[in-house]
Amino acid sequence: MLVTTDFLRIPAAMALLAGILILWRPHLLNWIVAVYLIAVGLLGLIH
């Protein structure tokens, strides 16, 4: 159960970081969204 709980926190932390980066540097929006989607997709496939 601990692995599942930790696994669920990763996308939330990534979303928080992406939101902060978008507020800080709006011109990076396309890159941040692309990297976020790829990372979440890979995490979903691995788990």
Biopython code that builds the backbone (N, CA, C, O; Angstrom):
import numpy as np
from Bio.PDB.StructureBuilder import StructureBuilder

atoms = [
    (1, "MET", "N", (0.823, -1.206, 0.000)),
    (1, "MET", "CA", (0.000, 0.000, 0.000)),
    (1, "MET", "C", (0.859, 1.259, 0.000)),
    (1, "MET", "O", (0.462, 2.281, -0.560)),
    (2, "LEU", "N", (2.017, 1.195, 0.614)),
    (2, "LEU", "CA", (2.903, 2.356, 0.662)),
    (2, "LEU", "C", (3.354, 2.757, -0.736)),
    (2, "LEU", "O", (3.450, 3.948, -1.032)),
    (3, "VAL", "N", (3.629, 1.791, -1.594)),
    (3, "VAL", "CA", (4.067, 2.091, -2.956)),
    (3, "VAL", "C", (2.970, 2.823, -3.719)),
    (3, "VAL", "O", (3.255, 3.774, -4.447)),
    (4, "THR", "N", (1.725, 2.395, -3.563)),
    (4, "THR", "CA", (0.604, 3.040, -4.241)),
    (4, "THR", "C", (0.444, 4.477, -3.786)),
    (4, "THR", "O", (0.219, 5.370, -4.602)),
    (5, "THR", "N", (0.559, 4.704, -2.485)),
    (5, "THR", "CA", (0.415, 6.058, -1.947)),
    (5, "THR", "C", (1.518, 6.961, -2.481)),
    (5, "THR", "O", (1.245, 8.091, -2.889)),
    (6, "ASP", "N", (2.756, 6.485, -2.486)),
    (6, "ASP", "CA", (3.858, 7.285, -3.008)),
    (6, "ASP", "C", (3.707, 7.521, -4.506)),
    (6, "ASP", "O", (4.026, 8.600, -5.005)),
    (7, "PHE", "N", (3.220, 6.510, -5.220)),
    (7, "PHE", "CA", (3.040, 6.637, -6.662)),
    (7, "PHE", "C", (1.999, 7.697, -6.990)),
    (7, "PHE", "O", (2.135, 8.406, -7.988)),
    (8, "LEU", "N", (0.964, 7.816, -6.167)),
    (8, "LEU", "CA", (-0.091, 8.799, -6.425)),
    (8, "LEU", "C", (0.380, 10.222, -6.151)),
    (8, "LEU", "O", (-0.209, 11.170, -6.669)),
    (9, "ARG", "N", (1.412, 10.391, -5.360)),
    (9, "ARG", "CA", (1.914, 11.733, -5.056)),
    (9, "ARG", "C", (2.770, 12.306, -6.176)),
    (9, "ARG", "O", (2.903, 13.525, -6.286)),
    (10, "ILE", "N", (3.349, 11.449, -7.006)),
    (10, "ILE", "CA", (4.243, 11.933, -8.061)),
    (10, "ILE", "C", (3.518, 12.842, -9.052)),
    (10, "ILE", "O", (4.001, 13.945, -9.307)),
    (11, "PRO", "N", (2.376, 12.433, -9.626)),
    (11, "PRO", "CA", (1.685, 13.345, -10.561)),
    (11, "PRO", "C", (1.236, 14.646, -9.896)),
    (11, "PRO", "O", (1.238, 15.698, -10.536)),
    (12, "ALA", "N", (0.854, 14.586, -8.625)),
    (12, "ALA", "CA", (0.448, 15.808, -7.931)),
    (12, "ALA", "C", (1.631, 16.758, -7.772)),
    (12, "ALA", "O", (1.485, 17.965, -7.962)),
    (13, "ALA", "N", (2.786, 16.230, -7.430)),
    (13, "ALA", "CA", (3.982, 17.064, -7.296)),
    (13, "ALA", "C", (4.399, 17.628, -8.648)),
    (13, "ALA", "O", (4.824, 18.780, -8.738)),
    (14, "MET", "N", (4.279, 16.819, -9.701)),
    (14, "MET", "CA", (4.620, 17.294, -11.040)),
    (14, "MET", "C", (3.664, 18.396, -11.481)),
    (14, "MET", "O", (4.093, 19.373, -12.095)),
    (15, "ALA", "N", (2.384, 18.254, -11.178)),
    (15, "ALA", "CA", (1.406, 19.278, -11.543)),
    (15, "ALA", "C", (1.678, 20.584, -10.796)),
    (15, "ALA", "O", (1.564, 21.665, -11.373)),
    (16, "LEU", "N", (2.032, 20.487, -9.528)),
    (16, "LEU", "CA", (2.361, 21.683, -8.747)),
    (16, "LEU", "C", (3.582, 22.382, -9.328)),
    (16, "LEU", "O", (3.583, 23.602, -9.497)),
    (17, "LEU", "N", (4.618, 21.615, -9.633)),
    (17, "LEU", "CA", (5.823, 22.197, -10.217)),
    (17, "LEU", "C", (5.526, 22.830, -11.578)),
    (17, "LEU", "O", (6.006, 23.924, -11.876)),
    (18, "ALA", "N", (4.738, 22.141, -12.395)),
    (18, "ALA", "CA", (4.386, 22.683, -13.711)),
    (18, "ALA", "C", (3.611, 23.990, -13.570)),
    (18, "ALA", "O", (3.862, 24.942, -14.309)),
    (19, "GLY", "N", (2.680, 24.045, -12.635)),
    (19, "GLY", "CA", (1.920, 25.281, -12.413)),
    (19, "GLY", "C", (2.799, 26.439, -11.990)),
    (19, "GLY", "O", (2.621, 27.562, -12.461)),
    (20, "ILE", "N", (3.745, 26.173, -11.105)),
    (20, "ILE", "CA", (4.671, 27.225, -10.656)),
    (20, "ILE", "C", (5.534, 27.704, -11.812)),
    (20, "ILE", "O", (5.739, 28.906, -11.985)),
    (21, "LEU", "N", (6.046, 26.752, -12.613)),
    (21, "LEU", "CA", (6.881, 27.139, -13.754)),
    (21, "LEU", "C", (6.102, 27.952, -14.782)),
    (21, "LEU", "O", (6.639, 28.894, -15.366)),
    (22, "ILE", "N", (4.837, 27.592, -15.007)),
    (22, "ILE", "CA", (4.016, 28.340, -15.968)),
    (22, "ILE", "C", (3.764, 29.761, -15.464)),
    (22, "ILE", "O", (3.782, 30.709, -16.250)),
    (23, "LEU", "N", (3.529, 29.914, -14.166)),
    (23, "LEU", "CA", (3.347, 31.264, -13.626)),
    (23, "LEU", "C", (4.642, 32.068, -13.706)),
    (23, "LEU", "O", (4.613, 33.274, -13.950)),
    (24, "TRP", "N", (5.760, 31.410, -13.504)),
    (24, "TRP", "CA", (7.054, 32.088, -13.490)),
    (24, "TRP", "C", (7.521, 32.434, -14.894)),
    (24, "TRP", "O", (8.017, 33.535, -15.133)),
    (25, "ARG", "N", (7.364, 31.495, -15.828)),
    (25, "ARG", "CA", (7.797, 31.680, -17.212)),
    (25, "ARG", "C", (6.691, 31.223, -18.168)),
    (25, "ARG", "O", (6.727, 30.090, -18.648)),
    (26, "PRO", "N", (5.714, 32.084, -18.452)),
    (26, "PRO", "CA", (4.579, 31.686, -19.303)),
    (26, "PRO", "C", (4.979, 31.218, -20.701)),
    (26, "PRO", "O", (4.262, 30.422, -21.308)),
    (27, "HIS", "N", (6.102, 31.694, -21.219)),
    (27, "HIS", "CA", (6.494, 31.290, -22.571)),
    (27, "HIS", "C", (6.929, 29.826, -22.638)),
    (27, "HIS", "O", (7.091, 29.288, -23.733)),
    (28, "LEU", "N", (7.119, 29.177, -21.501)),
    (28, "LEU", "CA", (7.493, 27.762, -21.469)),
    (28, "LEU", "C", (6.286, 26.826, -21.443)),
    (28, "LEU", "O", (6.444, 25.615, -21.289)),
    (29, "LEU", "N", (5.096, 27.372, -21.591)),
    (29, "LEU", "CA", (3.871, 26.581, -21.440)),
    (29, "LEU", "C", (3.860, 25.331, -22.324)),
    (29, "LEU", "O", (3.555, 24.241, -21.838)),
    (30, "ASN", "N", (4.185, 25.469, -23.600)),
    (30, "ASN", "CA", (4.155, 24.316, -24.503)),
    (30, "ASN", "C", (5.102, 23.219, -24.045)),
    (30, "ASN", "O", (4.738, 22.043, -24.041)),
    (31, "TRP", "N", (6.321, 23.597, -23.657)),
    (31, "TRP", "CA", (7.300, 22.609, -23.211)),
    (31, "TRP", "C", (6.879, 21.936, -21.914)),
    (31, "TRP", "O", (7.020, 20.723, -21.763)),
    (32, "ILE", "N", (6.364, 22.721, -20.984)),
    (32, "ILE", "CA", (5.966, 22.167, -19.682)),
    (32, "ILE", "C", (4.819, 21.179, -19.859)),
    (32, "ILE", "O", (4.827, 20.101, -19.265)),
    (33, "VAL", "N", (3.844, 21.543, -20.666)),
    (33, "VAL", "CA", (2.706, 20.648, -20.895)),
    (33, "VAL", "C", (3.167, 19.367, -21.585)),
    (33, "VAL", "O", (2.740, 18.274, -21.211)),
    (34, "ALA", "N", (4.018, 19.490, -22.570)),
    (34, "ALA", "CA", (4.501, 18.311, -23.290)),
    (34, "ALA", "C", (5.282, 17.381, -22.366)),
    (34, "ALA", "O", (5.050, 16.172, -22.368)),
    (35, "VAL", "N", (6.197, 17.925, -21.583)),
    (35, "VAL", "CA", (6.987, 17.104, -20.662)),
    (35, "VAL", "C", (6.089, 16.471, -19.614)),
    (35, "VAL", "O", (6.262, 15.300, -19.276)),
    (36, "TYR", "N", (5.138, 17.224, -19.099)),
    (36, "TYR", "CA", (4.214, 16.683, -18.090)),
    (36, "TYR", "C", (3.399, 15.518, -18.646)),
    (36, "TYR", "O", (3.268, 14.480, -17.996)),
    (37, "LEU", "N", (2.860, 15.690, -19.834)),
    (37, "LEU", "CA", (2.050, 14.622, -20.434)),
    (37, "LEU", "C", (2.872, 13.369, -20.718)),
    (37, "LEU", "O", (2.402, 12.253, -20.494)),
    (38, "ILE", "N", (4.088, 13.547, -21.206)),
    (38, "ILE", "CA", (4.958, 12.401, -21.459)),
    (38, "ILE", "C", (5.296, 11.697, -20.157)),
    (38, "ILE", "O", (5.260, 10.468, -20.094)),
    (39, "ALA", "N", (5.627, 12.456, -19.113)),
    (39, "ALA", "CA", (5.988, 11.855, -17.830)),
    (39, "ALA", "C", (4.833, 11.107, -17.210)),
    (39, "ALA", "O", (5.012, 9.995, -16.712)),
    (40, "VAL", "N", (3.650, 11.693, -17.231)),
    (40, "VAL", "CA", (2.469, 11.021, -16.662)),
    (40, "VAL", "C", (2.131, 9.772, -17.468)),
    (40, "VAL", "O", (1.751, 8.750, -16.897)),
    (41, "GLY", "N", (2.264, 9.845, -18.775)),
    (41, "GLY", "CA", (2.011, 8.669, -19.606)),
    (41, "GLY", "C", (2.995, 7.548, -19.324)),
    (41, "GLY", "O", (2.602, 6.384, -19.239)),
    (42, "LEU", "N", (4.265, 7.881, -19.177)),
    (42, "LEU", "CA", (5.276, 6.860, -18.859)),
    (42, "LEU", "C", (5.045, 6.257, -17.480)),
    (42, "LEU", "O", (5.153, 5.044, -17.297)),
    (43, "LEU", "N", (4.727, 7.108, -16.512)),
    (43, "LEU", "CA", (4.438, 6.585, -15.162)),
    (43, "LEU", "C", (3.233, 5.661, -15.187)),
    (43, "LEU", "O", (3.211, 4.647, -14.490)),
    (44, "GLY", "N", (2.245, 6.000, -15.975)),
    (44, "GLY", "CA", (1.062, 5.148, -16.084)),
    (44, "GLY", "C", (1.373, 3.804, -16.721)),
    (44, "GLY", "O", (0.822, 2.779, -16.321)),
    (45, "LEU", "N", (2.257, 3.809, -17.714)),
    (45, "LEU", "CA", (2.621, 2.568, -18.364)),
    (45, "LEU", "C", (3.515, 1.693, -17.478)),
    (45, "LEU", "O", (3.410, 0.466, -17.497)),
    (46, "ILE", "N", (4.381, 2.326, -16.714)),
    (46, "ILE", "CA", (5.289, 1.577, -15.833)),
    (46, "ILE", "C", (4.522, 0.928, -14.696)),
    (46, "ILE", "O", (4.774, -0.225, -14.344)),
    (47, "HIS", "N", (3.597, 1.664, -14.130)),
    (47, "HIS", "CA", (2.855, 1.142, -12.981)),
    (47, "HIS", "C", (1.733, 0.318, -13.500)),
    (47, "HIS", "O", (0.959, -0.233, -12.718)),
]
sb = StructureBuilder()
sb.init_structure("model")
sb.init_model(0)
sb.init_chain("A")
sb.init_seg("    ")
for serial, (resi, resn, name, xyz) in enumerate(atoms, 1):
    if name == "N":
        sb.init_residue(resn, " ", resi, " ")
    sb.init_atom(name, np.array(xyz, "f"), 0.0, 1.0, " ", f" {name:<3s}", serial, name[0])
structure = sb.get_structure()
